């Protein structure tokens, strides 16, 4: 059964357009884009389907507006943190600050547009998993510039690591970031309750430290040949 938004923003409904945006974001983040209809969104927002069409034309237009209202503030926050991180003198501390500048905004409260919000990051993860072409284009157009800036900053701190390796490792970081936000209960379950997957502070520290170590790992070109490429037995 389709889950309905339960956030405080939805209950307040400052105006119909805002109520539709909040309802759609919650539904998309929970159920995916393809499974949610305009009627579902209208019902969750306390509106009629015609109101959704009036304000956003199509469901694609609604998704685009959700991205727009989050992406600019998130990019700005990451850029601010990255600029501060690059001024850190100690190289080890600088690398950690750079990674933290990328990670922290994603864990900002879901109601805080200044950081992007955990709910919006979950929505992006779900969109990526669905392979939605509309969302894929929006993400590329909106986040590639800040992603390049992050990769370049890491590379400047680790010039001996090829940039292509850093691209791969930043890709893994993004996947880990998504997964940490989408399925925090898995950490709690696999740790048998010793760790709280929903503890954002712990998740940030674990992710930052693991990512820093990954970025600092030897490049594939520097690794021993036996480790770089698995041996394949000759067929007879």
Secondary structure, DSSP 8 states (H G I E B T S, - for coil): -------HHHHH-SSHHHHHHHHHHHHHHHH-STT--HHHHHHHHT--HHHHHHHHSSHHHHHHHHHHHHHHHHHHHHHHHHHHHTT--SHHHHHHHHHHHHHGGGGS-TT-TTT--HHHHHHHHHHHHHT-HHHHHHHHHHHHHHHHHHHHHHHHH-TTS-HHHHHHHHHHHHHHHHHHHH-HHHHHHHTTTSS-TT-HHHHHHHHHHHHHHHHHS--TTTS-HHHHS-------
